Amino acid sequence: MSEKKDASEKKVSWWQGIKAEFKKIVWPDKKSLLRETIAVFITTIMLAIIIVLMDYVVKFGIDLII
């Protein structure tokens, strides 16, 4: 019987820990969120362009070899 009580106490303690961690979250303001979103979008586009260019270069190199 004590094992069930211990497990129940651990679940409650775990849940309280989760709630405490969520209270520590600091959400960004709209201006910061917009800047970070734009930065991620631009970085994603740049990486996509680099990957496409590298793909064409490798494909061109393989075509030259074959």
C-alpha positions in Angstrom: 0.0 0.0 0.0 2.9 2.4 0.8 4.3 1.9 -2.8 1.1 3.3 -4.3 1.2 6.3 -2.0 4.9 6.9 -2.8 4.1 6.8 -6.6 1.2 9.2 -6.1 3.4 11.6 -4.1 6.1 11.4 -6.9 3.5 12.3 -9.5 2.3 15.3 -7.5 5.8 16.4 -6.9 6.7 16.0 -10.6 3.6 18.0 -11.6 4.4 20.8 -9.1 7.9 20.9 -10.6 6.5 21.3 -14.1 4.2 24.0 -13.0 7.1 25.8 -11.2 9.2 25.6 -14.4 6.4 27.0 -16.6 6.1 30.0 -14.2 9.8 30.8 -15.0 9.1 31.2 -18.7 9.7 34.7 -20.0 7.9 35.2 -23.3 9.4 37.7 -25.8 7.7 40.9 -26.7 6.2 41.4 -30.2 9.2 43.3 -31.5 11.7 40.7 -30.5 9.5 37.9 -31.7 9.1 39.6 -35.1 12.9 40.2 -35.4 13.7 36.6 -34.4 11.1 35.2 -36.8 12.5 37.3 -39.7 16.1 36.1 -38.8 15.0 32.5 -38.9 13.1 33.0 -42.2 16.1 34.6 -43.8 18.5 32.0 -42.5 16.3 29.2 -43.8 16.1 30.8 -47.2 19.9 31.3 -47.4 20.6 27.7 -46.3 18.1 26.5 -48.9 19.9 28.5 -51.6 23.3 27.2 -50.5 22.1 23.6 -50.5 20.5 24.0 -54.0 23.8 25.5 -55.4 25.9 22.8 -53.8 23.5 20.2 -55.3 23.9 21.7 -58.8 27.7 21.9 -58.4 27.9 18.2 -57.3 25.6 17.2 -60.1 27.6 19.1 -62.7 30.8 17.5 -61.4 29.4 14.0 -61.5 28.1 14.7 -65.1 31.6 15.7 -66.1 33.1 12.6 -64.7 30.5 10.3 -66.3 
